[in-house]
């Protein structure tokens, strides 16, 4: 079985809610594994936007710098 793992999770278990920047204690952090549905939503979100912007997608956030 193969998995895709997210990085810099910083997400709570509650959809669309991340921990504040520089928080060091993060109980109930969202799991690293991403589902095939997550990957499909990521692809759609990235290709459907003309400009880089922050997008909340439940279990993860696209946050371009």
Secondary structure, DSSP 8 states (H G I E B T S, - for coil): ---EE-SS--BBSSTT-B--TT----TTB--SEE-HHHHHHHHHHHHT-SS---EE-SS-EE---
